[in-house]
Amino acid sequence: MEDGIEYVVVRNDEEQYSIWPTFRDLPAGWYDMGRRGTKDECLDFIEEVWTDITPKSVREQIAAARAAADATA
């Protein structure tokens, strides 16, 4: 069910996505991804682009640990 509100897709530095009503200022640390629409349209877009919900810092730690393990192998 649509609520009649226009939303914007936002992303933070950890590459986590959310939606935010366009009539409100974005919270600190969140950035407008340029995609606007209904709630369902924005959520559908997020479902397409956010394929790995692991935070960026965790992905980087995993990659560093793998690289270190490969270097000692």
C-alpha positions as CSV (number, residue, x, y, z in Angstrom):
1,M,0.0,0.0,0.0
2,E,1.4,3.4,-1.0
3,D,1.5,6.2,1.5
4,G,1.6,9.1,-1.0
5,I,5.1,10.1,0.1
6,E,8.0,10.6,-2.2
7,Y,11.1,8.9,-1.0
8,V,14.8,9.0,-1.9
9,V,17.3,6.2,-1.7
10,V,20.1,6.9,0.7
11,R,23.4,5.2,1.5
12,N,25.9,5.6,4.3
13,D,29.7,5.2,4.4
14,E,29.3,1.5,5.2
15,E,27.4,1.1,1.9
16,Q,24.2,0.3,3.7
17,Y,21.0,1.5,2.0
18,S,17.7,2.9,3.2
19,I,14.9,5.2,2.1
20,W,14.1,8.6,3.4
21,P,11.1,11.0,2.8
22,T,12.2,13.8,0.5
23,F,10.5,16.4,2.6
24,R,12.9,15.8,5.5
25,D,16.6,16.7,5.7
26,L,18.9,13.7,5.5
27,P,20.3,12.4,8.7
28,A,24.1,12.9,9.3
29,G,26.2,10.3,7.5
30,W,23.6,9.4,4.8
31,Y,23.9,10.5,1.2
32,D,21.3,10.9,-1.6
33,M,21.8,8.3,-4.2
34,G,19.7,10.2,-6.8
35,R,16.9,7.7,-6.9
36,R,13.4,9.0,-6.0
37,G,10.0,7.5,-6.1
38,T,7.3,5.7,-4.2
39,K,8.3,3.6,-1.2
40,D,7.9,0.4,-3.3
41,E,10.0,1.8,-6.2
42,C,12.8,2.8,-3.9
43,L,12.8,-0.5,-2.1
44,D,12.8,-2.4,-5.4
45,F,15.8,-0.4,-6.5
46,I,17.6,-1.2,-3.2
47,E,16.9,-4.9,-3.7
48,E,18.5,-4.7,-7.1
49,V,21.7,-2.9,-6.1
50,W,22.3,-4.0,-2.5
51,T,23.4,-7.5,-3.1
52,D,25.8,-7.9,-0.1
53,I,24.4,-6.5,3.1
54,T,27.7,-6.9,4.9
55,P,29.0,-3.5,6.0
56,K,31.9,-2.2,4.0
57,S,34.3,-2.2,7.0
58,V,33.6,-5.9,7.6
59,R,34.1,-6.7,3.9
60,E,37.4,-4.9,4.0
61,Q,38.5,-6.8,7.2
62,I,37.6,-10.1,5.6
63,A,39.5,-9.2,2.4
64,A,42.6,-8.2,4.5
65,A,42.5,-11.4,6.5
66,R,42.3,-13.5,3.3
67,A,45.2,-11.6,1.7
68,A,47.3,-12.1,4.8
69,A,46.4,-15.8,4.8
70,D,47.3,-16.1,1.1
71,A,50.6,-14.3,1.7
72,T,51.6,-16.8,4.4
73,A,50.4,-19.9,2.5
